[in-house]
Amino acid sequence: MANRTVLMTGATRGCGRSMVDRFIEAGHTVVGCGRSTESVQKLAARYGAPHRFDALDVADDRQVAAWAKSVLSDGLVPDLLLNNAAIMNRTAPLWEIAADEMQQIVDINLVGTVNVIRHFVPAMIKQGQGIIVNFSSGWGRTTAPDVAPYCATKFAIEGLSQALAQELPSGLAAVALNPGIINTEMLQSCWADGANHYPTPDRWSRSSVPFLLKITPEDNGRSLNVS
């Protein structure tokens, strides 16, 4: 498969970090970001050019705009854009979730996704091709108690992806992806030891990355599950 430029948010932890390894092993160029400067520096030290990693908060539109301007000026137009960055609320009934915690979840999980789309998709449209994958969840299609804020943002990702798909020109696609249940720190915060029954990010990435690389414009508007 020809070299692709893969742009990924949430690249420094969990599933994102494992996907970085798999995409690079497969011969693709990865552009990633994360909020932790230390974690970004470690990634950059391990994987030099043509790969690129930057520290920023996707919830801050100005930071995303500056990042996109720099990345695109280097000729790194995404062929595959993965909106992976997300956080989980502390498990509690909705009425116990503080306003600032709710706002942060919405800002990262939903607004951050839109910010990345806003600043990178026009360049993808200009090049006439590209796949946009917005990471959803099983909790973006069904619900559970004590995770209402997370469910709300992932349900929103499903609707946003379907609407975006109707706006894209031929040659591009937007999909919502349920990655399945993975034993990440985020899952452990909800299920504690129960998370140990599910695959690690490293194991998950070995099937998910080939799956992601097979998504085509014919999948536009679909809600997909890693299989």
Buried (B, 14 or more C-beta within 10 A) or exposed (E): EEEBBBBBBBBBBBBBBBBBBBBBEBEBBBBBBBBEEEBBEBBBEEBEEBBBBBBBBBBBBEBBEBBBEEBBEEEBBBBBBBBBBBBBBEBBEBEEBEEEBBEBBBBBBBBBBBBBBEBBBEBBBEEEBBBBBBBBBBBBBEBEEBBBBBBBBBBBBBEBBBEBBEEBEEEBBBBBBBBBBBBBEBBBBBBEEEBEEBBBBBEBBBBBBEBBBEBEBEBBBBBBBBE
